[in-house]
Amino acid sequence: MSVRVTLNCQINTNKIDTLITFLQQNLPNARQFPGNIRVNILFDPSRKEMLIDEDWASIEEHKAYIKFITENGIMQELVTYFLVPPIVKYFAPQDL
């Protein structure tokens, strides 16, 4: 069963332009990673918040992606755009 993953990120608005460039360069890799179904980026400028909204085939595949970007340095660069580490949440879809 697929899983919805959200990452709530408090962004450093002084770096928004470089963050957008970084996302444009790196989102295609995330979208092609095994197990990824979808990635959307949403901004709330009034709250200086970005939501990374993703669907993955499983939690394990998402965690494999996080491990991959941690090992290759992408995660370390990504967090430089945030004021605090992102809050990651996993949600299981329900048929209601």
C-alpha positions in Angstrom: 0.0 0.0 0.0 1.3 3.5 -0.8 2.1 6.1 1.8 1.8 9.9 1.8 4.9 11.6 3.1 4.9 15.3 4.2 7.9 17.4 5.1 7.1 20.7 6.7 10.0 23.0 6.3 10.5 26.5 7.8 12.5 28.2 5.1 15.1 30.9 5.3 13.5 33.5 3.0 16.9 35.1 2.4 17.7 32.0 0.3 14.4 31.4 -1.5 15.8 32.1 -5.0 18.6 29.6 -4.6 16.2 27.1 -2.9 14.0 27.2 -6.0 17.0 26.7 -8.3 18.1 23.8 -6.1 14.7 22.2 -6.2 14.4 22.6 -10.0 17.7 20.8 -10.4 17.0 18.0 -7.9 13.3 17.2 -8.1 13.6 15.3 -11.3 16.0 12.9 -9.5 13.5 12.4 -6.6 10.7 11.8 -9.0 12.7 9.1 -10.8 13.8 7.3 -7.7 12.4 3.8 -7.3 9.2 3.8 -5.4 8.4 7.5 -5.9 4.9 8.1 -7.2 4.6 11.9 -6.9 6.3 15.0 -5.4 4.7 18.4 -5.1 6.1 21.5 -3.5 3.8 24.1 -1.9 4.8 27.4 -0.4 3.1 29.6 2.3 5.2 32.8 2.0 3.3 34.5 4.9 4.4 31.8 7.3 7.8 31.2 5.6 6.9 27.6 5.2 7.3 25.0 2.4 5.5 21.7 2.3 7.0 18.8 0.4 4.1 16.6 -0.4 5.0 13.1 -1.7 3.5 9.7 -2.4 5.7 6.7 -2.2 5.1 3.0 -2.8 6.2 2.3 0.8 7.9 3.9 3.9 10.9 1.7 3.2 11.4 3.1 -0.3 11.1 6.7 1.1 13.7 5.9 3.8 15.9 4.4 1.1 15.7 7.7 -0.8 16.5 9.7 2.3 19.5 7.5 2.9 20.6 7.9 -0.7 20.4 11.7 -0.6 22.1 11.8 2.9 25.0 9.8 1.6 25.5 11.8 -1.6 25.3 15.2 0.2 22.0 16.4 -1.3 20.3 16.4 2.1 23.1 18.4 3.7 22.7 21.1 1.1 18.9 21.0 1.3 18.8 21.7 5.0 20.9 24.8 4.6 17.8 26.5 3.2 15.8 25.7 6.4 15.7 27.5 9.7 15.1 24.1 11.5 15.2 20.5 10.4 12.0 19.5 8.5 9.2 17.7 10.2 8.6 14.4 8.4 5.2 12.6 8.7 3.9 9.4 7.2 0.2 8.9 6.5 -1.5 5.7 5.4 -4.4 6.2 2.9 -7.8 5.1 4.0 -10.7 3.9 1.9 -13.5 5.7 3.5 
